[in-house]
């Protein structure tokens, strides 16, 4: 692993930790909404919240439709 990859890996870990801390006490729908507004992809949100990607995709779809 080169230096750039190592830095990216560490930054990803920091992002995940900060995101988990920020949304820890919220309902899942609010967690997804916050993380999506922060610019994270569905796959990243699923990893952070330890939920299936299909669950996150369903939530983000509902958010886009205004439900």
N, C-alpha and C positions, 0 to 999 in steps of 0.2 A: 504494500500500500504506500503510495507516495504521500508527500506532505499535504498536497491539496486535498486529497481524498480523506486524510486524517482530520484536517480542519473541518471539512464538510460534515464528516461523521459526528464530530463534537458539536458543531452548530446545530445539527439535527436533534441531538440529545438535549441541548439547551432549550430549543424551541418546544420540544415535547414536554419538558419539565415545567416551563413557564405556562404553557397552555393548560396542562393538567391542574396547576395551582389556581389559575384564573377561573376555571369552570367547575371546580371540584364540588361546590355546594349547590349546583343548579340542576334542573331537570334536563334530561337528555336532549329534548328539542331546543332548549336554550343553549346548551353546550354546542350543539351542531351549528346553530344560528351564529353564535359568537365566533366560532372557529372559521366558519365559512366567510364571514365578514372580514376576518383577519387575513383572508387570502389563501387559506390552506385548501388543498385538493381533498376530494372525498376519501381517497386512499390514506392520506396523512391523518385525516380526522379519525378514520376507522382505527388506525394504529394507535393514536393517542388515547382514544376512549376505549380501546380493546373491545370493539364491536365489529360484527360482520360488515363488509363493504356494502352489501345489499341493504342493510338497515340504514346506513348513512346515506346512500343514494336515494332511498325512499324519502327520508327526511328532507334532504336538499331539494328534491323534486317538489315536495309539498310547499317548501318555503318559496321556491320560484313561482309557484302557482298561486301563492298568497293564501294558503289554507292554514 
